[in-house]
Amino acid sequence: MIPSAFDYVRAGTVDEAVAALVAGGEDAKVLGGGQSLIPVLRLRLNNPSLIVDVSRVDEMRSIVDEGSSLLIGAAVTTDAVMKDAGVQADIPLLAITAATVADRAIRHRGTFGGSCAHADPAGDLPTVAQALDAEFVIAGPGGRRTVAAKEFFLDFFTTAVGPDEVLVAVRVPKLGAGWGVNYQKFQRTAQAWAIVGVAAAVKTEGGTITGARIALTNMGATPIRASSVEAALIGGPATIEAIKAASASAADGTKPTSDTHATADFRSHLARVHTARAVAKAAGI
């Protein structure tokens, strides 16, 4: 189908983008890589009066090393995140998860910030942001503010970004030495959305798990931190038996949906199985 008519503004700076959104009102939409917005426009599931293109805003296309974290511009493509030397060295969980997103064409156009702002519960990259306690830098008419990942994702396709605001960047803390990572995803085909995914970062010392960060994809309206699994893992032995026992609670407190791809019960089963696999691989077992 052909989208309905809309006005178009290509912003050169973040301030220009915010000003355009304020002028456009609640019907204005931000365009980054377009991998989520364009299909919605073509199906006329959304009919904005104004599209504000931020894909050429330099500030939003860079990755900055801040010492203890990397500040990743919202318009940095998934492919660039996957291939960035700093991300590979300091946030390997993000790099390996980015490599699982869709296919090469989509990774070259889709953006890290766009995936997070779209907030599809089946999206892989928001789960990593949740697991690593990322922070989201948001600009609006009142200035800039920073929102923690646990407060950023609010509901299905809903985030803390207001209609007159722009997601500028995502600040992701570095893991540091001693951490192993893994991302497990169960999907219908190689390019499909995750039916269930698990992001795991595990730190081991002398055969004991001393740190664990686990988050789940598509087990509720938002990416979910598996805090019960983390608590059960920390202080325990890095063995298959202990990991399986801890992973048994992976679905506790989640609200998976039933759809044409999987029932809620099957998703809960997948969460337990893939959490055990992700943790074991992250622990080097």
PyRosetta script that sets phi, psi and omega in degrees:
from pyrosetta import init, pose_from_sequence

init()
pose = pose_from_sequence("MIPSAFDYVRAGTVDEAVAALVAGGEDAKVLGGGQSLIPVLRLRLNNPSLIVDVSRVDEMRSIVDEGSSLLIGAAVTTDAVMKDAGVQADIPLLAITAATVADRAIRHRGTFGGSCAHADPAGDLPTVAQALDAEFVIAGPGGRRTVAAKEFFLDFFTTAVGPDEVLVAVRVPKLGAGWGVNYQKFQRTAQAWAIVGVAAAVKTEGGTITGARIALTNMGATPIRASSVEAALIGGPATIEAIKAASASAADGTKPTSDTHATADFRSHLARVHTARAVAKAAGI")
pose.set_psi(1, 166.9)
pose.set_omega(1, 179.3)
pose.set_phi(2, -105.6)
pose.set_psi(2, 132.3)
pose.set_omega(2, 179.3)
pose.set_phi(3, -62.3)
pose.set_psi(3, 156.5)
pose.set_omega(3, 172.9)
pose.set_phi(4, -70.9)
pose.set_psi(4, 162.5)
pose.set_omega(4, -176.0)
pose.set_phi(5, -65.7)
pose.set_psi(5, 143.7)
pose.set_omega(5, 176.7)
pose.set_phi(6, -151.8)
pose.set_psi(6, 157.9)
pose.set_omega(6, 173.1)
pose.set_phi(7, -84.3)
pose.set_psi(7, 156.9)
pose.set_omega(7, -174.8)
pose.set_phi(8, -134.2)
pose.set_psi(8, 132.6)
pose.set_omega(8, 176.2)
pose.set_phi(9, -129.9)
pose.set_psi(9, 127.1)
pose.set_omega(9, 173.2)
pose.set_phi(10, -98.4)
pose.set_psi(10, 111.4)
pose.set_omega(10, -177.2)
pose.set_phi(11, -80.3)
pose.set_psi(11, 142.0)
pose.set_omega(11, 176.7)
pose.set_phi(12, -98.9)
pose.set_psi(12, -19.6)
pose.set_omega(12, 179.1)
pose.set_phi(13, -140.5)
pose.set_psi(13, 167.5)
pose.set_omega(13, 176.9)
pose.set_phi(14, -63.4)
pose.set_psi(14, -41.6)
pose.set_omega(14, -179.8)
pose.set_phi(15, -61.2)
pose.set_psi(15, -39.3)
pose.set_omega(15, 177.4)
pose.set_phi(16, -63.6)
pose.set_psi(16, -39.8)
pose.set_omega(16, 179.4)
pose.set_phi(17, -63.9)
pose.set_psi(17, -44.8)
pose.set_omega(17, 179.5)
pose.set_phi(18, -62.9)
pose.set_psi(18, -44.1)
pose.set_omega(18, 179.8)
pose.set_phi(19, -60.7)
pose.set_psi(19, -40.6)
pose.set_omega(19, 179.4)
pose.set_phi(20, -65.7)
pose.set_psi(20, -40.0)
pose.set_omega(20, 179.2)
pose.set_phi(21, -66.5)
pose.set_psi(21, -39.9)
pose.set_omega(21, 178.0)
pose.set_phi(22, -62.1)
pose.set_psi(22, -43.9)
pose.set_omega(22, 179.8)
pose.set_phi(23, -67.1)
pose.set_psi(23, -33.8)
pose.set_omega(23, -176.7)
pose.set_phi(24, -79.4)
pose.set_psi(24, -18.5)
pose.set_omega(24, 179.7)
pose.set_phi(25, 76.0)
pose.set_psi(25, -165.4)
pose.set_omega(25, -173.9)
pose.set_phi(26, -69.1)
pose.set_psi(26, -14.1)
pose.set_omega(26, -179.6)
pose.set_phi(27, -85.9)
pose.set_psi(27, -2.3)
pose.set_omega(27, -179.8)
pose.set_phi(28, -81.8)
pose.set_psi(28, 147.0)
pose.set_omega(28, 178.9)
pose.set_phi(29, -131.1)
pose.set_psi(29, 148.9)
pose.set_omega(29, 178.0)
pose.set_phi(30, -92.6)
pose.set_psi(30, 135.9)
pose.set_omega(30, 176.6)
pose.set_phi(31, -113.1)
pose.set_psi(31, 121.5)
pose.set_omega(31, 175.1)
pose.set_phi(32, -109.1)
pose.set_psi(32, -97.6)
pose.set_omega(32, 176.3)
pose.set_phi(33, -83.3)
pose.set_psi(33, -22.9)
pose.set_omega(33, 175.1)
pose.set_phi(34, 83.7)
pose.set_psi(34, 2.0)
pose.set_omega(34, -175.0)
pose.set_phi(35, -71.5)
pose.set_psi(35, -19.6)
pose.set_omega(35, 174.8)
pose.set_phi(36, -102.0)
pose.set_psi(36, -40.6)
pose.set_omega(36, -174.5)
pose.set_phi(37, -72.2)
pose.set_psi(37, -43.9)
pose.set_omega(37, -174.4)
pose.set_phi(38, -59.8)
pose.set_psi(38, -47.8)
pose.set_omega(38, 177.6)
pose.set_phi(39, -59.5)
pose.set_psi(39, -37.0)
pose.set_omega(39, 179.2)
pose.set_phi(40, -65.2)
pose.set_psi(40, -40.1)
pose.set_omega(40, 178.0)
pose.set_phi(41, -65.7)
pose.set_psi(41, -43.8)
pose.set_omega(41, -177.6)
pose.set_phi(42, -64.2)
pose.set_psi(42, -33.8)
pose.set_omega(42, 177.9)
pose.set_phi(43, -85.0)
pose.set_psi(43, -2.6)
pose.set_omega(43, -178.7)
pose.set_phi(44, 57.0)
pose.set_psi(44, 35.2)
pose.set_omega(44, 172.6)
pose.set_phi(45, -79.9)
pose.set_psi(45, -15.4)
pose.set_omega(45, 174.6)
pose.set_phi(46, -144.4)
pose.set_psi(46, 136.2)
pose.set_omega(46, -176.4)
pose.set_phi(47, -127.4)
pose.set_psi(47, 72.2)
pose.set_omega(47, -178.8)
pose.set_phi(48, -68.4)
pose.set_psi(48, 150.6)
pose.set_omega(48, 176.6)
pose.set_phi(49, -84.8)
pose.set_psi(49, -19.0)
pose.set_omega(49, -177.3)
pose.set_phi(50, -145.2)
pose.set_psi(50, 136.1)
pose.set_omega(50, 172.7)
pose.set_phi(51, -112.0)
pose.set_psi(51, 125.5)
pose.set_omega(51, 178.0)
pose.set_phi(52, -107.9)
pose.set_psi(52, 111.2)
pose.set_omega(52, -176.0)
pose.set_phi(53, -87.0)
pose.set_psi(53, 118.3)
pose.set_omega(53, -179.5)
pose.set_phi(54, -109.6)
pose.set_psi(54, 10.8)
pose.set_omega(54, -173.9)
pose.set_phi(55, -68.1)
pose.set_psi(55, -16.5)
pose.set_omega(55, -179.8)
pose.set_phi(56, -106.0)
pose.set_psi(56, 9.0)
pose.set_omega(56, 179.1)
pose.set_phi(57, -78.3)
pose.set_psi(57, 112.2)
pose.set_omega(57, -173.3)
pose.set_phi(58, -57.2)
pose.set_psi(58, -42.4)
pose.set_omega(58, -178.5)
pose.set_phi(59, -58.2)
pose.set_psi(59, -31.0)
pose.set_omega(59, -176.0)
pose.set_phi(60, -90.9)
pose.set_psi(60, 2.0)
pose.set_omega(60, -177.7)
pose.set_phi(61, -113.3)
pose.set_psi(61, 13.5)
pose.set_omega(61, -174.9)
pose.set_phi(62, -117.5)
pose.set_psi(62, 158.7)
pose.set_omega(62, 173.3)
pose.set_phi(63, -119.5)
pose.set_psi(63, 119.6)
pose.set_omega(63, -174.1)
pose.set_phi(64, -114.9)
pose.set_psi(64, 129.0)
pose.set_omega(64, 176.3)
pose.set_phi(65, -83.0)
pose.set_psi(65, 116.9)
pose.set_omega(65, -179.0)
pose.set_phi(66, -103.2)
pose.set_psi(66, 13.4)
pose.set_omega(66, 179.8)
pose.set_phi(67, 98.7)
pose.set_psi(67, -76.8)
pose.set_omega(67, 180.0)
pose.set_phi(68, -92.9)
pose.set_psi(68, -4.3)
pose.set_omega(68, -178.4)
pose.set_phi(69, -152.3)
pose.set_psi(69, 167.7)
pose.set_omega(69, 172.4)
pose.set_phi(70, -113.2)
pose.set_psi(70, 132.2)
pose.set_omega(70, 176.1)
pose.set_phi(71, -98.5)
pose.set_psi(71, 108.2)
pose.set_omega(71, -174.3)
pose.set_phi(72, -103.3)
pose.set_psi(72, 117.9)
pose.set_omega(72, 179.9)
pose.set_phi(73, -58.4)
pose.set_psi(73, 144.1)
pose.set_omega(73, -175.7)
pose.set_phi(74, -64.3)
pose.set_psi(74, -23.6)
pose.set_omega(74, -178.5)
pose.set_phi(75, -95.7)
pose.set_psi(75, 8.0)
pose.set_omega(75, 174.9)
pose.set_phi(76, -71.4)
pose.set_psi(76, 128.9)
pose.set_omega(76, -175.9)
pose.set_phi(77, -70.0)
pose.set_psi(77, 159.3)
pose.set_omega(77, 177.5)
pose.set_phi(78, -60.9)
pose.set_psi(78, -38.2)
pose.set_omega(78, 178.6)
pose.set_phi(79, -63.2)
pose.set_psi(79, -42.8)
pose.set_omega(79, 179.9)
pose.set_phi(80, -66.0)
pose.set_psi(80, -38.0)
pose.set_omega(80, 176.3)
pose.set_phi(81, -62.6)
pose.set_psi(81, -44.8)
pose.set_omega(81, -178.3)
pose.set_phi(82, -61.1)
pose.set_psi(82, -36.6)
pose.set_omega(82, -173.4)
pose.set_phi(83, -96.6)
pose.set_psi(83, -8.5)
pose.set_omega(83, -176.5)
pose.set_phi(84, -66.5)
pose.set_psi(84, 130.2)
pose.set_omega(84, -177.3)
pose.set_phi(85, -62.7)
pose.set_psi(85, -38.4)
pose.set_omega(85, 180.0)
pose.set_phi(86, -66.6)
pose.set_psi(86, -42.0)
pose.set_omega(86, 177.9)
pose.set_phi(87, -64.7)
pose.set_psi(87, -44.2)
pose.set_omega(87, -179.8)
pose.set_phi(88, -61.2)
pose.set_psi(88, -38.1)
pose.set_omega(88, -177.1)
pose.set_phi(89, -80.0)
pose.set_psi(89, -41.3)
pose.set_omega(89, -170.0)
pose.set_phi(90, -106.6)
pose.set_psi(90, -22.5)
pose.set_omega(90, 178.5)
pose.set_phi(91, -134.8)
pose.set_psi(91, 60.2)
pose.set_omega(91, -174.6)
pose.set_phi(92, -59.7)
pose.set_psi(92, -27.9)
pose.set_omega(92, 178.6)
pose.set_phi(93, -61.1)
pose.set_psi(93, -38.1)
pose.set_omega(93, 178.6)
pose.set_phi(94, -68.8)
pose.set_psi(94, -40.6)
pose.set_omega(94, -178.8)
pose.set_phi(95, -64.2)
pose.set_psi(95, -46.9)
pose.set_omega(95, -176.5)
pose.set_phi(96, -72.4)
pose.set_psi(96, -29.9)
pose.set_omega(96, 177.2)
pose.set_phi(97, -72.0)
pose.set_psi(97, -39.4)
pose.set_omega(97, 177.7)
pose.set_phi(98, -58.5)
pose.set_psi(98, -33.8)
pose.set_omega(98, -179.4)
pose.set_phi(99, -68.4)
pose.set_psi(99, -17.1)
pose.set_omega(99, -179.8)
pose.set_phi(100, -92.1)
pose.set_psi(100, -5.6)
pose.set_omega(100, -175.1)
pose.set_phi(101, -74.7)
pose.set_psi(101, 119.0)
pose.set_omega(101, 171.1)
pose.set_phi(102, 44.8)
pose.set_psi(102, -123.7)
pose.set_omega(102, -179.5)
pose.set_phi(103, -132.7)
pose.set_psi(103, -179.8)
pose.set_omega(103, -174.5)
pose.set_phi(104, -61.2)
pose.set_psi(104, -40.9)
pose.set_omega(104, -178.1)
pose.set_phi(105, -60.9)
pose.set_psi(105, -44.9)
pose.set_omega(105, -179.6)
pose.set_phi(106, -70.2)
pose.set_psi(106, -38.2)
pose.set_omega(106, 178.3)
pose.set_phi(107, -64.7)
pose.set_psi(107, -30.1)
pose.set_omega(107, 179.2)
pose.set_phi(108, -76.5)
pose.set_psi(108, -19.7)
pose.set_omega(108, -179.3)
pose.set_phi(109, -108.8)
pose.set_psi(109, -42.2)
pose.set_omega(109, -178.2)
pose.set_phi(110, -67.1)
pose.set_psi(110, 152.6)
pose.set_omega(110, -175.3)
pose.set_phi(111, -118.7)
pose.set_psi(111, 155.4)
pose.set_omega(111, 177.3)
pose.set_phi(112, -61.5)
pose.set_psi(112, -50.6)
pose.set_omega(112, -179.4)
pose.set_phi(113, -63.9)
pose.set_psi(113, -38.2)
pose.set_omega(113, 179.5)
pose.set_phi(114, -63.0)
pose.set_psi(114, -40.7)
pose.set_omega(114, 178.3)
pose.set_phi(115, -62.6)
pose.set_psi(115, -42.5)
pose.set_omega(115, 179.4)
pose.set_phi(116, -68.5)
pose.set_psi(116, -42.2)
pose.set_omega(116, -178.4)
pose.set_phi(117, -69.4)
pose.set_psi(117, -31.8)
pose.set_omega(117, 177.4)
pose.set_phi(118, -67.1)
pose.set_psi(118, -36.5)
pose.set_omega(118, 172.6)
pose.set_phi(119, 59.9)
pose.set_psi(119, 40.4)
pose.set_omega(119, 171.5)
pose.set_phi(120, -71.9)
pose.set_psi(120, 125.7)
pose.set_omega(120, -177.9)
pose.set_phi(121, -62.0)
pose.set_psi(121, -16.5)
pose.set_omega(121, 177.2)
pose.set_phi(122, -90.6)
pose.set_psi(122, 0.9)
pose.set_omega(122, 179.8)
pose.set_phi(123, -74.2)
pose.set_psi(123, 141.7)
pose.set_omega(123, -176.7)
pose.set_phi(124, -80.9)
pose.set_psi(124, -43.1)
pose.set_omega(124, -172.6)
pose.set_phi(125, -67.3)
pose.set_psi(125, -37.2)
pose.set_omega(125, 175.1)
pose.set_phi(126, -59.6)
pose.set_psi(126, -31.4)
pose.set_omega(126, 179.3)
pose.set_phi(127, -65.5)
pose.set_psi(127, -40.4)
pose.set_omega(127, 177.3)
pose.set_phi(128, -64.9)
pose.set_psi(128, -41.7)
pose.set_omega(128, 177.5)
pose.set_phi(129, -58.8)
pose.set_psi(129, -39.5)
pose.set_omega(129, 178.6)
pose.set_phi(130, -68.6)
pose.set_psi(130, -42.9)
pose.set_omega(130, -178.0)
pose.set_phi(131, -63.7)
pose.set_psi(131, -35.7)
pose.set_omega(131, -174.1)
pose.set_phi(132, -98.2)
pose.set_psi(132, 12.4)
pose.set_omega(132, 178.3)
pose.set_phi(133, 55.2)
pose.set_psi(133, 47.9)
pose.set_omega(133, 178.7)
pose.set_phi(134, -67.6)
pose.set_psi(134, 161.7)
pose.set_omega(134, 175.5)
pose.set_phi(135, -123.4)
pose.set_psi(135, 143.6)
pose.set_omega(135, -176.5)
pose.set_phi(136, -111.5)
pose.set_psi(136, 123.7)
pose.set_omega(136, 179.8)
pose.set_phi(137, -93.3)
pose.set_psi(137, 118.5)
pose.set_omega(137, -174.5)
pose.set_phi(138, -119.8)
pose.set_psi(138, 133.0)
pose.set_omega(138, 178.3)
pose.set_phi(139, -110.9)
pose.set_psi(139, 137.9)
pose.set_omega(139, 178.4)
pose.set_phi(140, -146.3)
pose.set_psi(140, -175.5)
pose.set_omega(140, -179.0)
pose.set_phi(141, -62.0)
pose.set_psi(141, -21.1)
pose.set_omega(141, 178.8)
pose.set_phi(142, -94.4)
pose.set_psi(142, 5.4)
pose.set_omega(142, -179.1)
pose.set_phi(143, 113.6)
pose.set_psi(143, -157.3)
pose.set_omega(143, -177.7)
pose.set_phi(144, -109.7)
pose.set_psi(144, 149.4)
pose.set_omega(144, 177.0)
pose.set_phi(145, -142.5)
pose.set_psi(145, 159.6)
pose.set_omega(145, -179.6)
pose.set_phi(146, -119.8)
pose.set_psi(146, 131.4)
pose.set_omega(146, -177.6)
pose.set_phi(147, -122.6)
pose.set_psi(147, 129.4)
pose.set_omega(147, 177.9)
pose.set_phi(148, -69.0)
pose.set_psi(148, 152.2)
pose.set_omega(148, -177.5)
pose.set_phi(149, -56.2)
pose.set_psi(149, -39.4)
pose.set_omega(149, -177.4)
pose.set_phi(150, -66.1)
pose.set_psi(150, -16.0)
pose.set_omega(150, 178.2)
pose.set_phi(151, -111.1)
pose.set_psi(151, -3.7)
pose.set_omega(151, -176.4)
pose.set_phi(152, -83.1)
pose.set_psi(152, -45.3)
pose.set_omega(152, -178.3)
pose.set_phi(153, -87.1)
pose.set_psi(153, 116.0)
pose.set_omega(153, -171.8)
pose.set_phi(154, -103.1)
pose.set_psi(154, -38.6)
pose.set_omega(154, -175.6)
pose.set_phi(155, -167.4)
pose.set_psi(155, -173.9)
pose.set_omega(155, 176.1)
pose.set_phi(156, -54.0)
pose.set_psi(156, 122.3)
pose.set_omega(156, 176.5)
pose.set_phi(157, 52.9)
pose.set_psi(157, 30.1)
pose.set_omega(157, -177.3)
pose.set_phi(158, -134.1)
pose.set_psi(158, 129.2)
pose.set_omega(158, 178.4)
pose.set_phi(159, -129.4)
pose.set_psi(159, -178.0)
pose.set_omega(159, 179.6)
pose.set_phi(160, -77.7)
pose.set_psi(160, -3.4)
pose.set_omega(160, 179.1)
pose.set_phi(161, -74.6)
pose.set_psi(161, 122.9)
pose.set_omega(161, -179.6)
pose.set_phi(162, -78.9)
pose.set_psi(162, 168.5)
pose.set_omega(162, -178.2)
pose.set_phi(163, -64.2)
pose.set_psi(163, -21.8)
pose.set_omega(163, 179.2)
pose.set_phi(164, -109.3)
pose.set_psi(164, 23.4)
pose.set_omega(164, -178.6)
pose.set_phi(165, -121.5)
pose.set_psi(165, 161.1)
pose.set_omega(165, 178.9)
pose.set_phi(166, -127.3)
pose.set_psi(166, 133.4)
pose.set_omega(166, 170.8)
pose.set_phi(167, -75.9)
pose.set_psi(167, 115.7)
pose.set_omega(167, -174.4)
pose.set_phi(168, -89.4)
pose.set_psi(168, -44.1)
pose.set_omega(168, -174.6)
pose.set_phi(169, -161.6)
pose.set_psi(169, 165.2)
pose.set_omega(169, 176.0)
pose.set_phi(170, -122.6)
pose.set_psi(170, 122.3)
pose.set_omega(170, 178.8)
pose.set_phi(171, -95.1)
pose.set_psi(171, 115.8)
pose.set_omega(171, -176.7)
pose.set_phi(172, -113.9)
pose.set_psi(172, 118.3)
pose.set_omega(172, 179.6)
pose.set_phi(173, -63.1)
pose.set_psi(173, 144.4)
pose.set_omega(173, 175.1)
pose.set_phi(174, -74.3)
pose.set_psi(174, 147.8)
pose.set_omega(174, -179.4)
pose.set_phi(175, -77.3)
pose.set_psi(175, -38.5)
pose.set_omega(175, -176.8)
pose.set_phi(176, 88.6)
pose.set_psi(176, -177.4)
pose.set_omega(176, -175.0)
pose.set_phi(177, -74.2)
pose.set_psi(177, 151.7)
pose.set_omega(177, 173.1)
pose.set_phi(178, 90.4)
pose.set_psi(178, -2.4)
pose.set_omega(178, -178.3)
pose.set_phi(179, -96.9)
pose.set_psi(179, 137.4)
pose.set_omega(179, 171.0)
pose.set_phi(180, -110.4)
pose.set_psi(180, 151.3)
pose.set_omega(180, -175.4)
pose.set_phi(181, -135.8)
pose.set_psi(181, 158.9)
pose.set_omega(181, 175.0)
pose.set_phi(182, -164.2)
pose.set_psi(182, 149.7)
pose.set_omega(182, 173.4)
pose.set_phi(183, -129.3)
pose.set_psi(183, 122.4)
pose.set_omega(183, 178.1)
pose.set_phi(184, -109.7)
pose.set_psi(184, 136.3)
pose.set_omega(184, -179.1)
pose.set_phi(185, -139.2)
pose.set_psi(185, 129.2)
pose.set_omega(185, 173.4)
pose.set_phi(186, -102.3)
pose.set_psi(186, 122.5)
pose.set_omega(186, -175.8)
pose.set_phi(187, -143.3)
pose.set_psi(187, 158.9)
pose.set_omega(187, -176.5)
pose.set_phi(188, -71.1)
pose.set_psi(188, -43.9)
pose.set_omega(188, 174.8)
pose.set_phi(189, -135.6)
pose.set_psi(189, 169.9)
pose.set_omega(189, -174.5)
pose.set_phi(190, -61.1)
pose.set_psi(190, -30.7)
pose.set_omega(190, -177.2)
pose.set_phi(191, -97.8)
pose.set_psi(191, -0.6)
pose.set_omega(191, -173.2)
pose.set_phi(192, -79.9)
pose.set_psi(192, 164.4)
pose.set_omega(192, 173.6)
pose.set_phi(193, -64.3)
pose.set_psi(193, 157.1)
pose.set_omega(193, 178.8)
pose.set_phi(194, -71.2)
pose.set_psi(194, 129.5)
pose.set_omega(194, 169.0)
pose.set_phi(195, -73.0)
pose.set_psi(195, -41.4)
pose.set_omega(195, 168.4)
pose.set_phi(196, -150.6)
pose.set_psi(196, 141.3)
pose.set_omega(196, 176.1)
pose.set_phi(197, -135.8)
pose.set_psi(197, 156.0)
pose.set_omega(197, 179.1)
pose.set_phi(198, -137.6)
pose.set_psi(198, 123.9)
pose.set_omega(198, 174.2)
pose.set_phi(199, -102.3)
pose.set_psi(199, 126.9)
pose.set_omega(199, -176.8)
pose.set_phi(200, -132.2)
pose.set_psi(200, 133.9)
pose.set_omega(200, 170.6)
pose.set_phi(201, -127.9)
pose.set_psi(201, 124.8)
pose.set_omega(201, -173.8)
pose.set_phi(202, -132.1)
pose.set_psi(202, 134.0)
pose.set_omega(202, 176.7)
pose.set_phi(203, -111.7)
pose.set_psi(203, 128.7)
pose.set_omega(203, 179.9)
pose.set_phi(204, -122.7)
pose.set_psi(204, 144.8)
pose.set_omega(204, 176.8)
pose.set_phi(205, -140.7)
pose.set_psi(205, 116.8)
pose.set_omega(205, 177.8)
pose.set_phi(206, 58.8)
pose.set_psi(206, 36.9)
pose.set_omega(206, 179.0)
pose.set_phi(207, 83.3)
pose.set_psi(207, 3.5)
pose.set_omega(207, 179.2)
pose.set_phi(208, -115.4)
pose.set_psi(208, 139.1)
pose.set_omega(208, 176.9)
pose.set_phi(209, -81.4)
pose.set_psi(209, 117.5)
pose.set_omega(209, -177.3)
pose.set_phi(210, -107.7)
pose.set_psi(210, -8.0)
pose.set_omega(210, 177.9)
pose.set_phi(211, -154.9)
pose.set_psi(211, 142.5)
pose.set_omega(211, -180.0)
pose.set_phi(212, -151.4)
pose.set_psi(212, 132.6)
pose.set_omega(212, 175.5)
pose.set_phi(213, -133.4)
pose.set_psi(213, 114.8)
pose.set_omega(213, -174.4)
pose.set_phi(214, -127.9)
pose.set_psi(214, 131.5)
pose.set_omega(214, 176.1)
pose.set_phi(215, -137.5)
pose.set_psi(215, 151.0)
pose.set_omega(215, -173.4)
pose.set_phi(216, -114.6)
pose.set_psi(216, 140.4)
pose.set_omega(216, 176.3)
pose.set_phi(217, -101.5)
pose.set_psi(217, 133.2)
pose.set_omega(217, 172.8)
pose.set_phi(218, 64.4)
pose.set_psi(218, 35.1)
pose.set_omega(218, 174.4)
pose.set_phi(219, -113.2)
pose.set_psi(219, 18.8)
pose.set_omega(219, 179.2)
pose.set_phi(220, 172.6)
pose.set_psi(220, -166.2)
pose.set_omega(220, -178.0)
pose.set_phi(221, -74.3)
pose.set_psi(221, -18.5)
pose.set_omega(221, -178.9)
pose.set_phi(222, -139.2)
pose.set_psi(222, 168.1)
pose.set_omega(222, 170.8)
pose.set_phi(223, -60.6)
pose.set_psi(223, 137.7)
pose.set_omega(223, -172.5)
pose.set_phi(224, -118.9)
pose.set_psi(224, 131.3)
pose.set_omega(224, 175.2)
pose.set_phi(225, -82.1)
pose.set_psi(225, 125.0)
pose.set_omega(225, -179.6)
pose.set_phi(226, -85.7)
pose.set_psi(226, 72.8)
pose.set_omega(226, -173.5)
pose.set_phi(227, -65.0)
pose.set_psi(227, -32.6)
pose.set_omega(227, -179.8)
pose.set_phi(228, -67.5)
pose.set_psi(228, -36.4)
pose.set_omega(228, 177.0)
pose.set_phi(229, -67.8)
pose.set_psi(229, -43.1)
pose.set_omega(229, 178.3)
pose.set_phi(230, -57.6)
pose.set_psi(230, -47.0)
pose.set_omega(230, -178.3)
pose.set_phi(231, -63.7)
pose.set_psi(231, -37.8)
pose.set_omega(231, -179.1)
pose.set_phi(232, -71.6)
pose.set_psi(232, -29.9)
pose.set_omega(232, -178.0)
pose.set_phi(233, -77.8)
pose.set_psi(233, -42.8)
pose.set_omega(233, -172.4)
pose.set_phi(234, -65.4)
pose.set_psi(234, 125.9)
pose.set_omega(234, -178.6)
pose.set_phi(235, 92.7)
pose.set_psi(235, -8.1)
pose.set_omega(235, -179.5)
pose.set_phi(236, -96.7)
pose.set_psi(236, 171.0)
pose.set_omega(236, -179.8)
pose.set_phi(237, -74.5)
pose.set_psi(237, 148.9)
pose.set_omega(237, 177.7)
pose.set_phi(238, -86.5)
pose.set_psi(238, 69.9)
pose.set_omega(238, 179.2)
pose.set_phi(239, -124.0)
pose.set_psi(239, 157.7)
pose.set_omega(239, 179.2)
pose.set_phi(240, -59.2)
pose.set_psi(240, -42.6)
pose.set_omega(240, -177.8)
pose.set_phi(241, -62.3)
pose.set_psi(241, -46.0)
pose.set_omega(241, -179.3)
pose.set_phi(242, -67.1)
pose.set_psi(242, -37.9)
pose.set_omega(242, 180.0)
pose.set_phi(243, -67.4)
pose.set_psi(243, -41.7)
pose.set_omega(243, 177.7)
pose.set_phi(244, -63.6)
pose.set_psi(244, -40.3)
pose.set_omega(244, 179.7)
pose.set_phi(245, -64.1)
pose.set_psi(245, -43.2)
pose.set_omega(245, 179.3)
pose.set_phi(246, -66.8)
pose.set_psi(246, -37.2)
pose.set_omega(246, -176.4)
pose.set_phi(247, -72.7)
pose.set_psi(247, -12.9)
pose.set_omega(247, -179.5)
pose.set_phi(248, -61.7)
pose.set_psi(248, -21.8)
pose.set_omega(248, -178.9)
pose.set_phi(249, -97.6)
pose.set_psi(249, 11.2)
pose.set_omega(249, -174.0)
pose.set_phi(250, -57.9)
pose.set_psi(250, -36.1)
pose.set_omega(250, -177.2)
pose.set_phi(251, -88.2)
pose.set_psi(251, -3.8)
pose.set_omega(251, -178.7)
pose.set_phi(252, -61.6)
pose.set_psi(252, 131.0)
pose.set_omega(252, 177.6)
pose.set_phi(253, 79.8)
pose.set_psi(253, 0.4)
pose.set_omega(253, 179.5)
pose.set_phi(254, -90.4)
pose.set_psi(254, 165.3)
pose.set_omega(254, 178.7)
pose.set_phi(255, -134.1)
pose.set_psi(255, 67.9)
pose.set_omega(255, 180.0)
pose.set_phi(256, -67.3)
pose.set_psi(256, 150.7)
pose.set_omega(256, 179.0)
pose.set_phi(257, -95.5)
pose.set_psi(257, 161.6)
pose.set_omega(257, 170.8)
pose.set_phi(258, -106.1)
pose.set_psi(258, 131.6)
pose.set_omega(258, 178.9)
pose.set_phi(259, -147.2)
pose.set_psi(259, -164.8)
pose.set_omega(259, -177.3)
pose.set_phi(260, -69.2)
pose.set_psi(260, -14.7)
pose.set_omega(260, -178.0)
pose.set_phi(261, -93.8)
pose.set_psi(261, -34.0)
pose.set_omega(261, -176.2)
pose.set_phi(262, -166.6)
pose.set_psi(262, 150.4)
pose.set_omega(262, 173.5)
pose.set_phi(263, -82.3)
pose.set_psi(263, 165.2)
pose.set_omega(263, 178.0)
pose.set_phi(264, -61.7)
pose.set_psi(264, -40.2)
pose.set_omega(264, 179.7)
pose.set_phi(265, -64.3)
pose.set_psi(265, -40.1)
pose.set_omega(265, 179.4)
pose.set_phi(266, -66.8)
pose.set_psi(266, -38.4)
pose.set_omega(266, 177.2)
pose.set_phi(267, -63.3)
pose.set_psi(267, -39.5)
pose.set_omega(267, 178.1)
pose.set_phi(268, -63.1)
pose.set_psi(268, -41.6)
pose.set_omega(268, 176.8)
pose.set_phi(269, -61.8)
pose.set_psi(269, -45.4)
pose.set_omega(269, 179.8)
pose.set_phi(270, -61.8)
pose.set_psi(270, -38.0)
pose.set_omega(270, -179.8)
pose.set_phi(271, -61.8)
pose.set_psi(271, -43.0)
pose.set_omega(271, -180.0)
pose.set_phi(272, -66.4)
pose.set_psi(272, -45.6)
pose.set_omega(272, -178.1)
pose.set_phi(273, -65.1)
pose.set_psi(273, -47.2)
pose.set_omega(273, -175.1)
pose.set_phi(274, -77.0)
pose.set_psi(274, -24.4)
pose.set_omega(274, 172.7)
pose.set_phi(275, -65.4)
pose.set_psi(275, -45.0)
pose.set_omega(275, 178.6)
pose.set_phi(276, -60.5)
pose.set_psi(276, -41.8)
pose.set_omega(276, -179.7)
pose.set_phi(277, -66.9)
pose.set_psi(277, -45.3)
pose.set_omega(277, -178.1)
pose.set_phi(278, -63.9)
pose.set_psi(278, -43.3)
pose.set_omega(278, -179.7)
pose.set_phi(279, -65.9)
pose.set_psi(279, -42.9)
pose.set_omega(279, -179.7)
pose.set_phi(280, -62.0)
pose.set_psi(280, -44.6)
pose.set_omega(280, 179.7)
pose.set_phi(281, -67.7)
pose.set_psi(281, -38.2)
pose.set_omega(281, 178.2)
pose.set_phi(282, -65.2)
pose.set_psi(282, -32.2)
pose.set_omega(282, 179.5)
pose.set_phi(283, -83.2)
pose.set_psi(283, -1.9)
pose.set_omega(283, 178.0)
pose.set_phi(284, 80.0)
pose.set_psi(284, 23.9)
pose.set_omega(284, -178.6)
pose.set_phi(285, -98.7)
pose.dump_pdb("model.pdb")
